[in-house]
Amino acid sequence: MAYPRIGGHPDYTNTGAKFIPEIWSGKILKKFYDYTLLSKITNTDYEGEIKKMGDTVIIRSLATVSISDYVVGQALNYERPTSTPTSLSIDKGKYWALELDDVMKVQSDIQLFSKWTEDAAMQMKISIETAFLADVYTSVHASNKGATAGVKSASINLGASGSPLQITKTNVLDILVDCGTVLDEQNVPETGRWIVIPTWMSGLIKKSDLKDASLTGDPKSPIRNGMIGMIDRFTLYNSNLLDTTADGGGETAYNIMFGTNEAITFATQLTETETIRSQDTFADRIRGLQVYGYKTVQPVCYGLLYAYK
């Protein structure tokens, strides 16, 4: 029996089946994006430029042009705009590996590999998204977080270490408006804004004055249709994977992020999916490697709400 080569298209004489890694890779990567919210709150502008773990993509940025006053007859001062590029490193990787005995394959009435790989995509999503949400909020611009947020006013309380902000059904809408104001003071575009909230905060919103459909302009109250939609230009996403800290007298404080897709770039690519024949038993094996990386490219375009219920 000829054993398959990595990246090849082997024939399996024991099953008569053919395995094409490219098809499996595409299907599993699609499932990953179907499940994850990362593709909704980040941009993937540079994803096509990565091939393997360890790649680095150099991201160029536009320089800021200076504006000067003009007096008739004066000599003009010319500048050569310069900017500092940043880099996106594909320095993280996760894998899964499965084995299916021949006996199980023959006796099963479902396609076990197909079901298992679908679950692998979901578990990969949970693992990567958890790691992402636990790390990326640390790169928020200093004026977009804390008890004195607001680059212009420095008067908006978004919660700080030792004194997280308490959210109730009475103040939850005001807090969302404050988050929008923080972005407004940074001149962040209104289009494409998002906020990732814990599920309990979603419940508070539905119990707030928003339950009156006339306040949202929607034909149905969110307490009836279960969908929150948009509030003050933010598209709201629920997540049970937000990073938490025991703070504020033992309360569980959540690191709630809000912003636009311009803030963070994210790139992932399932670079290897392959099947092999087990040398230890009568079984087929399939395994997948997913490499990824992310980078804050516009810190002013997102913020942090540090709060508890």
N, C-alpha and C positions, 0 to 999 in steps of 0.2 A: 504494500500500500504506500502510495506517495503522500507524504505529509505536506500540508499547505505551507506556502511561503507568505511571510508578512506582506500585506498589501496586494497579494495576488488574487486570482480568481480560481480557487481549487475546485475540482470535481470530487464528490464524495461517493466512492464506489459502494460503501456500505448502505447508503440511503438513496443513492441515485439522484440526490439533490445538488444544486449549485448554489454557492454563496457568493454574493457580490458585496464587498465591504462598503462601497460607495453608497449603495442604496440604504443599507442599515444606518450608516452614518447620517445621511440626510434625514431619514425618518426620525431618528432619536433626537437630533438637534432641533428639528421642528417641534417635537413634543416638548423639549426643554423650553422653547420660546412660548409655546401655547400655555404653559403652566406658570411661568415666572413673571413677576412684575418689573424685573430689571429692565426689560426691553421697553417698558412704558415710562420709566423715570430717568433713563440715561439715553445717551446717543451711542450708536454703534458705527460711527463714521469711518473708523479705521479697522474694522473687523476683517475686511477683505485683504488686509496687508500682512496678516499673521499666518504662519505655517506650522510652527512647532513651539514647544515650551522653550523659553529662553530668548525668543525674538524680542526685539525692541523697535518700536515705531516712533520716529521723531515727528513731533507735532509742531508745525510752525504757527506762529500767531502774528496778527497784524499789529503794527506799531501805532501809537497814538500820535496824531498830527497836532502840532502846536498852533494856536490861533493868536495873532498879534494885532495890536491896534495899528491903524494906518493913518499917516499924515501926508497930505499932498506933497509930492516932490521928494519924499524920503527914499533912501536906499533900502532895498529889501534884504532881509536876512534869510538865507536859505538853510534848511536843515536836511540832514540825511536820516530819516526815521529808521530806528533799529528796534528790534524786539528779541527777547530771549526765548528760544524754543524749549518745549518741554518734551518729555519722553514717556511713552506708554510701554511698560515692560510686561510681557506675558510670562510671569514668573510664578504662577500658581497652577496646580494641577490636581485632579481627583480621578479615581478610576473605580470601575466595578468589574467583577469577574464571576461568571456563572457556569455551572456544570449540569448537564442533563444526561442521566443514564439512559442507555438504549431501551431498557425494560420500561422505564417511565414513559419514554417517548411513544413506544408501541401501545402501551395500555391506556394512555391519556386520550381523551376525546377533544382536547383543546390544544391550541398551539402554545405550549408552555414558554418557549423562548420569546415569542411575540409578547405574551403577557408579562413576562419577567422584565424584558427590556423596556416596556412601557412604564413599569414601576421604577426601573432604574432611572429613567428620565425624571420622574417625580422626585425620587430621593436625591438625585443630583441637584435638582432645583432647590430643594430645602437646604441642602448642605452649603451650596454656593451662596444662596441668598442670605442665609444666617450669617455667614462669615462677612459678606459685603455690608450688611446693615450694622454689624457690630464694629465696623472699622471706619467706614467712609465719612461718618458724621464728624469725626475728629478734624477734618480739613475745612470745615465751614469757616467763612470769613468772620473775624472777631466781632464785627459790628452786627452780625446776623444771629447772635445768640446771647444768652446771659440776661441778667436783671436790668441791664441798661442797653438793650439792643436798639438799633436804629442809627445809621451812619450820620443822619442829620439831627435827629432829636435826642438820641441816647436816653430815651425815656420809656421804652417799651419793655415790660417784664416778660421774658420768655422762660424764666426759671434758670437757676444756676445750681452748681454743686453745693449741697448743704441746705438749699432752700428751693426745691422743685416747686413748680407752679401747680396748684390744685385746680383740677378741671371738674366742673359740675354742669348739670343741664342748664343752669342759669347763666353761666358765663362762657360756655363752650363756643357760641357763635361770635362773641366779642373777641375771644382768643384767636379764632380763625381770621377775623378781620385784622387783628394786630399782626399776624404772620404776613398777610398780604401787604400791610403798610411797611414792614421791614424790607420787603422786596421792592416796593415802590420807591423807598428812599435810596435804593441802590440803582434806580432806573432800569430795573429788570423788566423785560417785555411781559405784557399781560398774557399773551398767548402761550399755551402749553404748560401752564402752571399745574403742579400736583402737590399732594401731601399724603404721606403714608401714615395711617393712624391705627392704633390698636383697636380691637373689636369692641372693647368696652366704651371707647370714645364714640364709636359709631352709634352705639346704643344711646348715649347721652344726647347726641345730635337729634336722634329720632324722638327723644322725649322733650326736646327743647321747643321753643316757639316755632321751629321749622315744621312741626307737625301740621301747622296750618298751611295748607297748600298755597293759599293766596300770597304767602310771604316769599315763596320760591318762584312763582310764576308757572309752576308745573300743573298739569291737569289733575294729578293725583297726589295726595300726601305721601311722603316717604314712609310714613308709619303703615300705609296700606300696601304699597308696591314693593317695599323692602329695599329700594335703590335710592342712595343718597344723591348721586350725580355730582353736580358742581355747586360750590358755595364760594362766593366772593372770588370768582375766577379760578378757584382750585378744583381740579378733578380729584376726588377722594378715593384712596385705595385702602382696603383693610388688610392687615397683616398680623399674624400671630408670631412673627419672627423678629420683631423689633428688639433691640438690645435694651436690657433693663439693669437697674442698680438699686440696691437697698439704700435708701436715702430719705432724709426728711423725717427723722424719728422712726425709722424702720419701714416707712412706706416704700412701695415698689415704684421707682421713677422710670419713665420710658424716654428713650431718645427718639423723638418724633421728628422726622425730616420733612422739609417742604422746599420747593424750588421749581426749576425748569430743567428740561432735558439738556440744556447747554452746559450745565454745571459739571457733569461727570460723563466721561466716555468709558464704555465697557466693551470688551471684546472677548469672545469665546469661540472655540472651534473644536469640534470633536475630531481630533487628528488621527485617531486610530480606533477602528472597530474591526475585530478579526475573530475568526473561528478556527479552532484547532481540535485535533483528535487527542483525547487523553491517552497518555502512555501508561497510566497506572490502572485504568479500569476501562470497561466498555461504556464510553460516554463521549459526548461532544462538549466542548467548552467554548464559550464566547466571552469576550472581554472588551471593555471600552475605556478609553482615556480621553478626558476632557481637560483642555488647558485654557486658562483665561487670565485676564488682568483688567484692572480699572485704574482710572486716574482722574483726580479733580483738576479740571482744566479752567474752570471759571468759578472760583470760590465765592464770588459775590452773588452768584445766581442760585444759591440755596442757603437754607437756614436750619436752625435747630430749636425745637420746642422741647424743653426738659420738664416733664410734668407727670402727675400721678392722679389717680381717681379719688 
